[in-house]
Amino acid sequence: MLYGMLPPNANPINPEVAAPAKMKLEVGQKSTYSRTFTAGDVAAFAELSGDKGVHHMRPDSRGRIMVQGLLTATLPTKLGGDMNYIARELVFKFVRPVFVGDAITCEGVVREVVQRVGRLDVSISIVCTNQEGKEVLRGSTEGIIRA
């Protein structure tokens, strides 16, 4: 089936999966996502992004490999993907390094929702913490969800 021939609720990446349903957002609403990065994740992201800094490719004096900052930032983008959110601005502060094997939890909190014709304007704050509860990334994003 050609891309232009898909039914309106079809997913062009995988036509056998329907497009996500519309979701209701409210100020204060929270969503979380957790994952543990592997050496394979770091290597694959290095190939994809070209970020092959020595600190991502070789263990440090303590045997740790540092995860790329933008790989860590895929946690908040996963939250946005779950909402069918289109980011227009992303602001991240990388507070401390993340290493292979760290369990990172990202929490997004909806700060503002404004109904517009054909879309919602949305603002979200982001905090990612490691398994020790220490902040590794914080930021914010503004974007839209098409109605």
PLY file of the C-alpha trace (Angstrom):
ply
format ascii 1.0
element vertex 147
property float x
property float y
property float z
element edge 146
property int vertex1
property int vertex2
end_header
0.00 0.00 0.00
1.39 3.43 -0.89
1.92 6.01 1.87
-0.63 8.42 0.35
-3.20 5.62 0.21
-3.30 4.86 3.95
-6.60 5.24 5.77
-6.77 8.28 8.12
-6.16 6.29 11.33
-3.26 4.23 9.93
0.29 4.43 11.17
2.64 5.02 8.18
5.59 3.44 10.03
3.66 0.24 10.71
0.30 0.24 8.86
-0.93 -2.69 10.94
-0.91 -0.51 14.09
-3.65 2.13 14.37
-2.69 5.72 15.12
-2.84 6.60 18.84
-6.13 7.82 20.27
-6.43 11.46 21.34
-5.58 11.99 24.97
-6.85 14.48 27.51
-4.18 16.60 29.19
-4.49 18.54 32.41
-2.11 20.87 34.22
-0.23 18.87 36.85
-0.62 15.58 34.98
2.52 13.43 35.33
4.02 10.70 33.20
7.15 8.66 33.78
9.44 6.38 31.86
12.43 4.39 33.12
15.21 2.49 31.46
18.72 1.26 32.03
21.22 2.08 29.30
23.51 -0.66 28.00
26.89 -0.61 26.27
25.00 -1.68 23.13
22.74 1.39 23.41
25.78 3.67 23.66
27.50 2.00 20.70
24.36 2.13 18.53
23.78 5.80 19.38
27.43 6.55 18.61
26.95 5.08 15.13
23.66 6.89 14.59
24.73 10.29 15.94
28.47 10.26 15.26
29.11 11.10 18.93
32.11 8.85 19.50
33.91 10.83 22.19
36.50 8.76 24.03
34.39 8.90 27.22
31.61 7.09 25.32
33.87 4.49 23.72
36.33 3.52 26.44
35.83 2.84 30.15
37.14 5.46 32.56
39.56 4.68 35.43
36.60 3.21 37.38
35.55 0.98 34.44
32.50 3.10 33.50
31.33 4.16 30.04
29.47 7.45 29.91
26.11 7.55 28.10
25.78 10.35 25.53
23.75 13.29 26.85
21.38 13.21 23.91
20.84 9.48 24.43
19.81 10.29 28.00
17.51 12.95 26.53
15.62 10.26 24.63
13.72 9.52 27.84
11.76 12.80 27.74
11.24 12.42 24.00
9.72 8.99 24.67
7.21 10.67 27.01
6.37 13.13 24.24
5.96 10.35 21.71
3.45 8.64 23.98
1.37 11.85 23.90
1.67 12.39 20.13
3.46 15.61 21.09
5.38 17.69 18.56
8.18 19.57 20.33
8.89 23.10 19.17
11.42 23.85 21.88
13.54 21.62 24.11
15.75 22.97 26.90
17.97 20.51 28.77
20.50 20.94 31.55
22.74 17.92 32.00
23.30 17.94 35.76
25.54 14.89 36.19
26.78 12.08 33.96
24.89 8.88 33.26
26.86 5.66 32.91
26.07 2.30 31.35
24.06 0.32 33.89
22.45 3.36 35.52
18.68 3.07 35.92
17.22 6.42 34.87
13.66 7.54 35.56
12.24 10.53 33.73
9.18 12.39 34.96
7.33 14.92 32.85
4.77 17.28 34.42
2.30 19.23 32.29
2.66 22.91 33.25
0.31 24.54 30.75
-2.33 23.50 28.24
-3.94 26.05 25.93
-6.68 25.01 23.50
-6.20 26.51 20.03
-8.00 25.84 16.78
-6.79 22.43 15.64
-4.23 21.93 18.42
-3.24 22.12 22.05
-0.27 24.27 23.03
1.53 22.38 25.79
4.37 23.16 28.20
6.05 20.37 30.18
8.78 20.34 32.84
11.20 17.40 32.91
13.36 15.81 35.61
15.42 12.65 35.17
17.00 10.91 38.15
19.32 7.94 38.56
18.89 4.87 40.77
20.24 6.86 43.74
17.56 9.53 43.29
20.14 12.05 42.06
19.09 14.42 39.31
20.93 13.78 36.03
18.91 15.95 33.64
16.30 18.65 33.99
14.57 20.80 31.47
11.42 21.90 29.80
9.68 21.69 26.49
7.01 23.57 24.63
5.11 22.16 21.72
1.77 21.12 20.32
-0.58 18.20 20.09
-2.70 18.25 16.99
-6.41 18.00 17.69
0 1
1 2
2 3
3 4
4 5
5 6
6 7
7 8
8 9
9 10
10 11
11 12
12 13
13 14
14 15
15 16
16 17
17 18
18 19
19 20
20 21
21 22
22 23
23 24
24 25
25 26
26 27
27 28
28 29
29 30
30 31
31 32
32 33
33 34
34 35
35 36
36 37
37 38
38 39
39 40
40 41
41 42
42 43
43 44
44 45
45 46
46 47
47 48
48 49
49 50
50 51
51 52
52 53
53 54
54 55
55 56
56 57
57 58
58 59
59 60
60 61
61 62
62 63
63 64
64 65
65 66
66 67
67 68
68 69
69 70
70 71
71 72
72 73
73 74
74 75
75 76
76 77
77 78
78 79
79 80
80 81
81 82
82 83
83 84
84 85
85 86
86 87
87 88
88 89
89 90
90 91
91 92
92 93
93 94
94 95
95 96
96 97
97 98
98 99
99 100
100 101
101 102
102 103
103 104
104 105
105 106
106 107
107 108
108 109
109 110
110 111
111 112
112 113
113 114
114 115
115 116
116 117
117 118
118 119
119 120
120 121
121 122
122 123
123 124
124 125
125 126
126 127
127 128
128 129
129 130
130 131
131 132
132 133
133 134
134 135
135 136
136 137
137 138
138 139
139 140
140 141
141 142
142 143
143 144
144 145
145 146
